[in-house]
Amino acid sequence: MVRPLLEISRFKMYFHTDKGVVKAVDDVDLTVNEGEVVGLVGESGCGKSVTSLSVMGLVPRPPGRVEGGSIRLADRELTHLKGREWRKIRGNVVSMIFQEPMTSLNPVFTIGDQIVEAIRQHRKLDKKAARRLAADSLQEVGISRKGILEEYPHQLSGGMRQRVMIAMAMVCRPKLLIADEPTTALDVTIQAQILDLMRRLNRETGTAILMITHDLGVVAEMCDRVVVMYAGQVVEEADVNTLFNQPRHPYTQGLLQSIPRLGQRAERLYSIPGNVPNPKQMPTGCRFAPRCEYAMNICRTEEPGLFAIGDGQNSRCWLHVDKKEEADRDPTTTTS
Amino acid sequence: MSTNTPTIQKEEQGTGPGTEPVDSPLRDNLRALLRHRSAMIGGGIILFFILIALIAPLLLPYGYNQIDPDARLQAPSGEHWFGTDDFGRDIFARVIYGARISLWVGFFAISGSIVVGSALGLIAGFYGGWRDTLISRLFDILLAFPAILLAIAIVAMLGPSLENAMYAIAIINVPTFGRLMRSRVLAVKQEDYVLAARAIGMKDRRILFSHILPNSWTPIMVQGTLGFATAVLEAAALGFIGMGAQPPEPEWGKMLSDSRAFIQSAPWTMVFPGLAIMLTVLGFNLLGDGLRDVFDPRMKQ
């Protein structure tokens, strides 16, 4: 039976800057079940990174401020945690790997030292045992060469460094691994290896993965379920097959259409017209309405809720409102 | 930095058995420094001065304060290599003992500036907020005065002596290192590995000492070497106006000022201490420039 591991509900993270309030994450609901791989998809600046950093408690505050909602991880509320309690969770219950493996390792220490350091944050092991565990963890991510512990990051390729990052993130067996575009900076061949590795670790250790990406190919390959974000909100949520076969939100449809296909020579590549709205001046009503080819009058005046449309699929679009009653979790934003 | 460097070729190279012995980045830089010609010349000069300062008493037939009224203002000769001054003291001995004083003052003054400045810069850069405001304004105030004027004011307050001149030089150089460290910390703080360290639950203090500091100290080292030259000059300047070393200490700047009256009749009283100052400063500047070349990432490759 599936038990929710991470439950983000109605979470809002705003940035208070000199030039106004940026609603980076606005009313986001997101659930990751135990052992599940969930993709979080969206364009740059849609709030997916801020969402993930919020789960890690790594959003700089100020300027960031939690304006409401909750994040529950393994039955613990995270939004009120203080420094010490956060540190017990980071790396231990939830870990994160980053986009840029070339800069995610400290250039002045050896790989071994850095993994041992990660281990000793959470486990009371002596140096020797920690070092053995570090070697094991590297073996687990497919690096078994001798002497790797004594090597420096600059001696490794990007793919190897990302493996080291994964080993470091996984060494304390977190329940959730957040991967922020872990393959974007890598060669295509290495990308596939890293994705395979993550898939295998997910199966073997039961660690759930929240995969943040803008690459729908990665989503198709890796994820059980997908959450699509647009302008700080979740616009569609579905299991991976449903999303690819029957995308319901016009934005998701646009995203899928924009993927160039091999072997198909189109006159023009499709792109969604218009631009992402300025986060300081969100359009009233649906945030996608100015770019949406189906936009109706109501779209420009009232903000749609996240409507359940069956089979665990949700969509934030007025097009679906007559098909199913509005999802009960969102009574304030709609009046109809 | 290029982001697309990972190639299959590299991967194979790295995984091959029996890879060559591994060098730390520090060791690599050291080797590059040894190949840097002008840095080595500078280092040689400094080493030479350190050596003669260390073995000064063994080297000399005369004490630096050995007065010989019969041998006043003698020109350089086999007996007095650099000649004698108006008290008949051997200038060679005084210049060599002067190396002790100058290096000692330079070393302690700059070490003091580095320790205090780096600590303040670290705190300001890492924690930000009111601490940053307080420390940065303090630096601004110190920098608002011309350095040497401030040094004179400090010595005037503490009373003229070599030790107080050293404190003064240490104080006026604090903001240089403080600002350098602060800007470096602000940059390193944004690095992904700092975020990654936070993401594995590392404490602030630990991050500060194991990630930020080791990645911030190279410009401090470069600046420290260059600052050493400045400190030697400042000590000489304070000595020259009588705010530093007191007679009969053989401080180079003081020797210069004492020789003013004999510039024409006995130029060697001025030339040798002047040369000693120049060479020391040159040595540290050359070494400092070399260090900068080696550690500046833009110079790599």
Interface residues (C-beta under 8 A of the other chain):
Chain A: M56 L58 G83 W86 R87 K88 I89 R90 G91 N92 S95 M96 F98 E100 M102 T103 S104 L105 N106 P107 V108 F109 T110 E117 A118 Q121 H122 R145 K146 G147 E150 E151 Y152 H154 Q155 L156 S157 G158 G159 M160 M165 M168 A169 C172 A185 L186 D187 T189 I190
Chain B: M1 T3 N4 T5 P6 T7 I8 K10 E11 G14 T15 P17 T19 V22 D23 S24 P25 L26 E191 D192 Y193 L195 A196 A197 R198 A199 I200 G201 M202 K203 D204 S210 H211 P214 N215
